[in-house]
Amino acid sequence: MVSAKCEAFRELHASGCFVIPNPWDVGTAKYLEQLGFKALATTSAGFAFACGLADGAVGKTEMLAHLSDMATATDLPVNADFGSAFADEPEQVARNVKECAATGVAGLSVEDATGEAASPLYEFSLAVDRIKAARTAIDESGTGVLLTARAECYLVGHPEAYSESIRRLRAYADAGADVLYAPGVTKREEMQAMVSAVAPKPVNILMSSDIGLRVADLAEMGVRRVSVGSSLARTAWTGFIKAAREIAEKGSFGGFNGATAYAELNGFFKPV
């Protein structure tokens, strides 16, 4: 049965442009919700760092539990950063995607990165078959979860990242992906070309640093969804590292200056 969250999430992708920020735990999800965002997305890196692990080192069981926690923590639709679906072959991708869809998320993404330095991307036809398998699995689940297909060409340093991303995104669109995403693109003209290449299907753009573009600029290009990946988590880590280093290296507590008051945070999380 298609949930209200899945219906709302699909509607968000029908027109306009929205930001889908990436919390890494229940507390950050709840805080982002009260800021007025319409949907949230998990971050595999942010969650891994909080667990004391590198991105990609969290196991499937732990990730599914995290996704369930995040989906139930908020009334907003949550998109799952499901990595490479914890599988190589399409058949196992399908099984894992069904498990992910059952956690209560409204969407999930499947990457084409292998995690292997010698061959960082799945071979083209296999990558397409993996998206087809994910599409079939979601359809069979009856959940209405949105499928985002990710081309990781930029992030793995592909020598022809732009053209290969376009090739893969078009194929993933034909394979049944609802949303297309090539994290790492930073040039305005390349973003615009990606939007045009898979139109009318929506495109997600990752904004992980300030490159001079605002949400209004991305909307003007036809970008439908904007995520921030691990950037919020890394920003939080930046403040923590700075304050901790000042104590360790200088014996100073100056890193606490400007910190949000205890009463404000505690009051936010207190039951009404």
NORVENFEN-V328395 format. One record per helix or strand of 2 or more residues. SS is the DSSP state (2 for helix, 1 for strand). FROM is the first residue (numbers start at 1). TO is the last residue. Records with the same first field share a line. If there is no record, write none. Layout:
SS: FROM-TO, FROM-TO
//
This chain:
2: 4-12, 26-34, 44-50, 60-73, 90-101, 124-141, 161-174, 188-198, 215-221, 231-250, 254-256, 262-269
1: 18-20, 39-41, 77-81, 107-111, 146-150, 179-181, 202-206, 225-227
//
